[in-house]
Amino acid sequence: MSLANQRSTSSSGWLDKEQTIAGPGFNRWLVPPAALAIHLCIGMAYGFSVFWKPLGNALMGSDGKPLAACAAGATTFAEKLAGTGRALFATDCNWTQFDLGWMYTLFFVLLGCSAALWGGWLERSGPRKAGAVATLCWAGGLLISALGVYSHQLWMMWIGSGVIGGVGLGLGYISPVSTLIKWFPDRRGMATGLAIMGFGGGALVGSPIATKLMEHFKTPADPGVWQTFLVLAVVYAIFMLCGSLGYRVPPTGWQPEGWTPPAAKATNGMIAHRHVHLKNAHKTPQFWLLWLVLCMNVSASIGIIGAAAPMLQETFGGSLIGQVDIGFADIKKDDALTAAAAAVAAGFVGLISLFNIFGRIAWATSSDKLGRKQTYFIFFVLGALLYAAASYGADVKSLAIFGAALCVIVSMYGGGFATIPAYLADMFGTQFVGAIHGRLLTAWSTAGILGPVIVNYMHDMRVEAKVPFDQIYAPIFYVLAGMLAVGFVANLLVRPVADKYFMTDAELAAEKKLAHEQAAPKAKAGAAQASGGSAIAVIAWIAVLIPITYGVWSTLQKAWALFS
């Protein structure tokens, strides 16, 4: 290392990128647990619905019953919005799911926006600093939300978790992407699968813990939500900070020992061997084609995920509880039957959650062998066929066909998330892949609105048209299959990026300097390999596998209702 580099390193802070460059003997398998530690925390965004019902009954009247909702009596969308406007500041009425659900929307809108805005900063500042900022935003947002719940100020929850927490989601989500891709150039798909899978598992871990905490803290006059937020904020802050400190970046030029990069254009023309600058990525047709690919894949699944529980109950009615002669309309009239059907539906939600998380690592890893373009072809073709199978399963009242089809569809939803960063690295190189991925996540934000709107609108229209409950979803499935067809065409059109968009060697060198990258000495180019620090790696993996195992076990217990 030169004297100038020594001075730069000695003067840099412990969060700066210069301090995260791995030394000789570093075990690259220490980095995936760091990513999982952060994603398992921010992934709780998927599980925030566990707070809706307790918060909807937070204020009690003198008669011991919950106060009326701020939007009580609202029948139109405009009236509901007016009720939400009142709910933002009122302390004498309860919140509805409609009021609280906007925070869920803010999560994913801010995730996409923050990832797009600050992805370039992340590449230059490094994953440790980005992870620390994500920790501050996510945990700090929970603290603000706790104060909002305590004082019954909805606007504080929106700002705390929705806006500030949403920024933490975006930075935390993309923080490991480029780092893991650079550590695993030999297995990019597996790397991005490990980087992203924790986000799908965050709700599996956080939801049962949050439920137990609320049960512990609740009183007749207090649902225990603000106390739960405080505990989660502290736990998440510790866990995420440990993950942030665990990040290391490889020195420039590092590659796994014994691995040789494939020759350019020799085996796969879809894999770039140069790098596209962030400022030019959105100028390429490939970026927008992949944007459409991700948007269609997510849109076709996310609406179904959000409606999974009522969809199962409406489609199968009494079949879920061993009473095949009654439909959902009959179940709604009996509280005991409603509770029994809801328990089975909750098990189904848990089951698809498992397919979501494990589909991320399975499909992304498979893409290393299949190729990214071919993997998405499978997503779109198989997904469309499975929607047709789900429609058939609903018609013949086969829960096995219906459930299996939707579980595989959801696995491809998760797999699409995990595979897209590797697809981007193949197309645009690795220098700015994290930042480019951040901008592409605006497709997720779009899909997070588009998919649920299509599903919920078609559902409500068919309910109003008096269509039998068990016949509601078939046309919805075919519309979603049509969206997958659009994604198929977009993926078909993806071609290698034109030479004019790639950086020259001089431009790349300048960017590496701005990003504070340091070259590995020739003799030690493979020094940071998977042999060192094995004991620490085992401990790190145990630390993240314990909560994952707990979440999977809790989910399997609920899912057992489907088979009992």
Backbone hydrogen bonds, N-H to C=O, Kabsch-Sander energy under -0.5 kcal/mol:
donor,donor_aa,acceptor,acceptor_aa,energy
6,Q,2,S,-2.2
7,R,3,L,-2.4
8,S,4,A,-2.4
9,T,5,N,-2.6
10,S,6,Q,-2.5
11,S,7,R,-1.6
12,S,8,S,-0.7
12,S,9,T,-0.7
16,D,13,G,-1.4
19,Q,16,D,-1.2
20,T,17,K,-1.8
21,I,18,E,-0.7
22,A,249,V,-2.7
25,G,527,A,-1.5
26,F,23,G,-1.6
28,R,26,F,-0.7
30,L,27,N,-2.0
31,V,28,R,-1.4
34,A,30,L,-0.9
35,A,31,V,-1.9
36,L,32,P,-2.6
37,A,33,P,-2.4
38,I,34,A,-1.3
39,H,35,A,-2.5
40,L,36,L,-2.8
41,C,37,A,-0.6
41,C,38,I,-0.6
42,I,38,I,-2.2
43,G,39,H,-2.0
44,M,41,C,-1.5
45,A,42,I,-1.8
46,Y,43,G,-1.8
47,G,44,M,-1.3
48,F,45,A,-1.0
50,V,47,G,-1.8
51,F,48,F,-2.0
52,W,49,S,-1.0
53,K,49,S,-0.6
55,L,51,F,-2.3
56,G,52,W,-2.0
57,N,53,K,-0.7
57,N,54,P,-0.9
58,A,55,L,-1.2
60,M,58,A,-0.5
61,G,65,K,-3.4
64,G,61,G,-1.9
67,L,59,L,-2.6
70,C,94,N,-2.7
72,A,69,A,-1.8
74,A,71,A,-2.2
80,K,76,T,-2.1
81,L,77,F,-2.3
82,A,78,A,-2.2
83,G,79,E,-2.2
84,T,80,K,-2.1
85,G,81,L,-2.4
86,R,82,A,-1.8
87,A,83,G,-2.3
88,L,84,T,-1.5
89,F,86,R,-1.2
90,A,86,R,-1.9
94,N,68,A,-2.2
95,W,55,L,-0.7
100,L,96,T,-2.3
101,G,97,Q,-2.7
102,W,98,F,-0.7
102,W,99,D,-0.6
103,M,100,L,-1.6
104,Y,100,L,-0.7
105,T,101,G,-1.7
106,L,102,W,-2.4
107,F,103,M,-2.0
108,F,104,Y,-1.2
109,V,105,T,-2.1
110,L,106,L,-2.6
111,L,107,F,-1.7
112,G,108,F,-1.9
113,C,109,V,-2.3
114,S,110,L,-2.9
115,A,111,L,-2.2
116,A,112,G,-1.9
117,L,113,C,-2.5
118,W,114,S,-2.6
119,G,115,A,-0.7
122,L,118,W,-2.0
123,E,119,G,-1.8
124,R,120,G,-1.5
125,S,121,W,-2.6
126,G,122,L,-2.5
129,K,15,L,-0.6
130,A,126,G,-1.7
131,G,127,P,-2.8
132,A,128,R,-2.2
133,V,129,K,-2.3
134,A,130,A,-2.5
135,T,131,G,-2.1
136,L,132,A,-2.2
137,C,133,V,-2.5
138,W,134,A,-2.9
139,A,135,T,-2.4
140,G,135,T,-0.6
140,G,136,L,-1.7
141,G,137,C,-2.3
142,L,138,W,-1.6
143,L,139,A,-1.8
144,I,140,G,-2.1
145,S,141,G,-2.4
146,A,142,L,-2.4
147,L,143,L,-1.8
148,G,144,I,-2.1
149,V,145,S,-2.7
150,Y,146,A,-2.5
151,S,147,L,-2.3
152,H,148,G,-0.5
152,H,149,V,-0.5
153,Q,148,G,-3.1
154,L,87,A,-0.8
154,L,152,H,-0.6
155,W,88,L,-1.9
156,M,153,Q,-0.9
157,M,153,Q,-1.0
157,M,154,L,-0.5
158,W,154,L,-2.3
159,I,155,W,-2.4
160,G,156,M,-3.1
161,S,157,M,-1.6
162,G,157,M,-1.6
163,V,158,W,-1.9
164,I,159,I,-2.9
165,G,160,G,-1.9
167,V,163,V,-1.9
168,G,164,I,-1.8
169,L,165,G,-2.2
170,G,166,G,-2.1
171,L,167,V,-2.4
172,G,168,G,-2.6
173,Y,169,L,-2.6
174,I,170,G,-1.8
175,S,171,L,-1.2
177,V,174,I,-1.0
178,S,174,I,-0.6
180,L,176,P,-2.8
181,I,177,V,-2.0
182,K,178,S,-1.9
183,W,179,T,-1.7
184,F,180,L,-1.9
187,R,184,F,-1.2
191,A,187,R,-2.2
192,T,188,R,-2.6
193,G,189,G,-2.3
194,L,190,M,-2.4
195,A,191,A,-2.0
196,I,192,T,-1.9
197,M,193,G,-2.4
198,G,194,L,-0.5
199,F,196,I,-1.3
200,G,196,I,-0.8
200,G,197,M,-0.5
201,G,197,M,-1.0
202,G,198,G,-0.8
202,G,199,F,-0.6
205,V,201,G,-1.6
206,G,202,G,-3.1
207,S,203,A,-2.3
209,I,205,V,-1.2
210,A,206,G,-3.1
211,T,207,S,-2.4
212,K,208,P,-2.1
213,L,209,I,-2.4
214,M,210,A,-2.5
215,E,211,T,-2.0
216,H,212,K,-1.8
217,F,213,L,-2.3
218,K,214,M,-2.1
219,T,222,D,-3.4
222,D,219,T,-1.0
228,T,224,G,-1.3
229,F,225,V,-2.5
230,L,226,W,-1.8
231,V,227,Q,-2.2
232,L,228,T,-2.7
233,A,229,F,-2.4
234,V,230,L,-1.9
235,V,231,V,-2.6
236,Y,232,L,-3.1
237,A,233,A,-2.1
238,I,234,V,-2.1
239,F,235,V,-2.5
240,M,236,Y,-3.0
241,L,237,A,-2.1
242,C,238,I,-2.1
243,G,239,F,-1.9
244,S,240,M,-2.7
245,L,241,L,-2.4
246,G,242,C,-1.1
247,Y,243,G,-0.6
247,Y,244,S,-1.1
249,V,20,T,-2.3
252,T,518,Q,-2.5
254,W,251,P,-2.2
255,Q,525,A,-1.0
259,W,256,P,-2.0
266,A,263,A,-1.6
267,T,263,A,-0.7
271,I,268,N,-1.5
272,A,270,M,-0.7
272,A,426,D,-4.0
276,V,428,F,-2.7
277,H,501,Y,-0.7
280,N,277,H,-1.5
281,A,277,H,-1.3
282,H,278,L,-0.7
283,K,280,N,-1.4
284,T,281,A,-1.5
288,W,284,T,-1.0
289,L,285,P,-2.3
290,L,286,Q,-2.5
291,W,287,F,-2.0
292,L,288,W,-2.1
293,V,289,L,-2.3
294,L,290,L,-2.6
295,C,291,W,-2.5
296,M,292,L,-2.7
297,N,293,V,-2.1
298,V,294,L,-2.5
299,S,295,C,-2.8
300,A,296,M,-2.0
301,S,298,V,-1.6
302,I,298,V,-3.1
303,G,299,S,-0.8
305,I,301,S,-2.2
306,G,302,I,-2.2
307,A,303,G,-1.1
308,A,305,I,-1.2
311,M,307,A,-2.3
312,L,308,A,-2.1
313,Q,309,A,-1.8
314,E,310,P,-2.8
315,T,311,M,-2.2
316,F,312,L,-2.2
317,G,313,Q,-2.0
318,G,326,I,-2.2
319,S,316,F,-2.3
320,L,317,G,-1.5
321,I,318,G,-1.3
322,G,319,S,-0.9
323,Q,318,G,-3.1
326,I,323,Q,-1.4
331,I,327,G,-1.8
332,K,328,F,-2.3
333,K,330,D,-1.0
334,D,331,I,-1.8
338,T,334,D,-2.4
339,A,335,D,-2.3
340,A,336,A,-2.0
341,A,337,L,-2.6
342,A,338,T,-2.3
343,A,339,A,-1.8
344,V,340,A,-1.5
345,A,341,A,-2.3
346,A,342,A,-2.4
347,G,343,A,-1.6
348,F,344,V,-1.7
349,V,345,A,-2.2
350,G,346,A,-2.2
351,L,347,G,-2.1
352,I,348,F,-2.4
353,S,349,V,-1.6
354,L,350,G,-1.6
355,F,351,L,-1.8
356,N,352,I,-1.8
357,I,353,S,-2.2
358,F,354,L,-2.5
359,G,355,F,-1.5
360,R,356,N,-0.9
361,I,357,I,-0.9
362,A,358,F,-2.2
363,W,359,G,-2.4
364,A,360,R,-1.4
365,T,361,I,-2.0
366,S,362,A,-2.0
367,S,363,W,-1.7
368,D,364,A,-0.5
368,D,365,T,-1.3
369,K,366,S,-1.4
370,L,366,S,-2.7
371,G,367,S,-2.3
375,T,371,G,-1.9
376,Y,372,R,-2.0
377,F,373,K,-1.8
378,I,374,Q,-1.9
379,F,375,T,-2.1
380,F,376,Y,-2.4
381,V,377,F,-2.6
382,L,378,I,-2.3
383,G,378,I,-0.6
383,G,379,F,-1.7
384,A,380,F,-1.8
385,L,381,V,-2.0
386,L,382,L,-2.5
387,Y,383,G,-2.0
388,A,384,A,-1.6
389,A,385,L,-2.1
390,A,386,L,-2.7
391,S,387,Y,-2.1
392,Y,388,A,-2.1
393,G,389,A,-2.9
394,A,390,A,-2.1
395,D,391,S,-2.0
396,V,392,Y,-2.3
397,K,394,A,-0.5
398,S,393,G,-2.8
399,L,397,K,-0.8
402,F,398,S,-2.3
403,G,399,L,-3.0
404,A,400,A,-2.4
405,A,401,I,-2.3
406,L,402,F,-2.0
407,C,403,G,-2.3
408,V,404,A,-2.1
409,I,405,A,-2.1
410,V,406,L,-2.4
411,S,407,C,-1.9
412,M,408,V,-1.8
413,Y,409,I,-1.6
414,G,410,V,-2.4
415,G,411,S,-2.5
416,G,412,M,-2.3
417,F,413,Y,-1.4
418,A,414,G,-1.9
419,T,415,G,-2.0
420,I,416,G,-1.7
423,Y,419,T,-2.1
424,L,420,I,-2.4
425,A,421,P,-2.4
426,D,422,A,-2.3
427,M,423,Y,-1.9
428,F,424,L,-3.5
429,G,425,A,-1.6
433,V,430,T,-0.6
436,I,432,F,-2.8
437,H,433,V,-2.5
438,G,434,G,-1.8
439,R,435,A,-1.9
440,L,436,I,-2.1
441,L,437,H,-1.3
442,T,439,R,-1.4
443,A,440,L,-2.4
444,W,441,L,-0.6
445,S,441,L,-1.8
446,T,442,T,-2.2
447,A,443,A,-2.7
448,G,444,W,-2.8
449,I,445,S,-0.7
449,I,446,T,-1.0
450,L,446,T,-2.9
451,G,447,A,-2.3
453,V,449,I,-1.9
454,I,450,L,-2.3
455,V,451,G,-2.4
456,N,452,P,-3.0
457,Y,453,V,-2.5
458,M,454,I,-2.3
459,H,455,V,-2.3
460,D,456,N,-2.6
461,M,457,Y,-2.4
462,R,458,M,-2.0
463,V,459,H,-2.2
464,E,460,D,-2.5
465,A,461,M,-1.4
466,K,463,V,-1.7
467,V,462,R,-2.3
471,Q,468,P,-2.1
472,I,469,F,-1.4
477,F,473,Y,-2.5
478,Y,474,A,-1.6
479,V,475,P,-1.8
480,L,476,I,-2.3
481,A,477,F,-2.3
482,G,478,Y,-1.7
483,M,479,V,-1.5
484,L,480,L,-1.7
485,A,481,A,-1.5
486,V,482,G,-1.6
487,G,483,M,-2.0
488,F,484,L,-2.2
489,V,485,A,-1.9
490,A,486,V,-2.2
491,N,487,G,-2.6
492,L,488,F,-2.1
493,L,489,V,-1.4
494,V,491,N,-1.1
501,Y,498,A,-1.6
502,F,499,D,-1.5
503,M,275,H,-3.1
508,L,504,T,-2.5
509,A,505,D,-2.3
510,A,506,A,-2.0
511,E,507,E,-2.0
512,K,508,L,-2.4
513,K,509,A,-1.7
514,L,510,A,-2.0
515,A,511,E,-2.0
516,H,513,K,-1.5
517,E,512,K,-2.7
520,A,252,T,-2.6
524,K,521,P,-1.6
525,A,522,K,-1.0
527,A,524,K,-2.4
529,Q,527,A,-1.8
532,G,529,Q,-0.7
537,A,533,G,-2.1
538,V,534,S,-2.2
539,I,535,A,-2.0
540,A,536,I,-2.5
541,W,537,A,-2.5
542,I,538,V,-2.4
543,A,539,I,-2.2
544,V,540,A,-1.2
545,L,541,W,-2.5
546,I,542,I,-2.1
548,I,544,V,-1.4
549,T,545,L,-3.0
550,Y,546,I,-2.3
551,G,547,P,-2.6
552,V,548,I,-2.7
553,W,549,T,-2.7
554,S,550,Y,-2.5
555,T,551,G,-2.1
556,L,552,V,-2.7
557,Q,553,W,-2.0
558,K,554,S,-1.3
559,A,555,T,-2.7
560,W,556,L,-1.5
561,A,558,K,-1.4
562,L,559,A,-2.1
563,F,560,W,-1.5
564,S,560,W,-1.1
